Amino acid sequence: MHWFEGHYGGMHIIWWVIWVIFIVWIFATPWEIPGQKTKKETPLDLLKKRYAKGEISKEEYEDIKKTLLK
């Protein structure tokens, strides 16, 4: 007598394994939550932040901005 007898030739166990893998995959996949999606910052955004913090002067800001917009 086999341990899988009466379970469609072992398919019962295989289906449980498939379901467990599927459920783990669903919860392990990093889903983006609407409204909390973080926008990737562009180089121009980073430049504006540096200027606002006072890390660079107005002249440096304008030179770098001109270069970025080319």
C-alpha atoms as one frame of an Amber mdcrd trajectory, in Angstrom:
protein
   0.000   0.000   0.000   1.430   3.320  -1.061   1.161   6.488   1.037  -0.499
   8.336  -1.852  -3.061   5.655  -2.652  -6.501   7.126  -3.128  -5.139  10.579
  -3.889  -5.050  10.382  -7.660  -1.583   8.851  -7.790   0.099  11.503  -5.653
  -1.425  14.471  -7.451  -3.116  15.579  -4.231   0.268  16.353  -2.652   1.539
  18.013  -5.819  -1.482  20.328  -5.937  -0.947  21.313  -2.291   2.679  22.127
  -3.064   1.632  24.188  -6.094  -0.934  26.130  -4.030   1.558  26.811  -1.242
   4.144  28.069  -3.740   1.501  30.256  -5.413   0.356  31.792  -2.126   3.930
  32.441  -0.986   4.684  34.023  -4.370   1.659  36.334  -4.070   2.671  37.596
  -0.634   6.405  37.719  -1.374   6.028  39.810  -4.536   6.711  43.492  -3.799
   3.512  45.214  -4.865   3.411  48.955  -5.221   0.699  50.450  -3.054  -1.268
  53.193  -4.859  -0.712  56.595  -3.317   2.533  55.494  -1.669   4.531  55.025
  -4.820   7.796  56.880  -4.509   8.712  58.929  -7.524  12.210  58.429  -8.819
  14.114  61.659  -8.585  15.556  63.064 -11.754  19.013  64.633 -11.809  17.303
  68.028 -12.043  15.286  67.293  -8.873  18.485  66.404  -7.045  20.135  69.577
  -8.303  17.214  71.685  -7.042  17.461  70.052  -3.611  21.204  70.712  -3.418
  20.632  74.358  -4.325  17.822  74.682  -1.789  20.049  73.227   0.955  22.764
  75.716   0.090  25.255  73.064  -0.979  25.926  74.818  -4.278  25.890  78.438
  -5.381  23.479  79.990  -7.864  26.188  80.035 -10.546  26.958  76.341 -10.012
  23.229  75.565 -10.087  22.720  77.384 -13.364  25.820  75.819 -14.990  24.822
  72.301 -14.005  21.188  72.907 -14.986  22.283  74.140 -18.405  24.398  71.017
 -18.838  21.571  68.715 -17.770  19.050  70.304 -20.107  21.260  69.864 -23.190
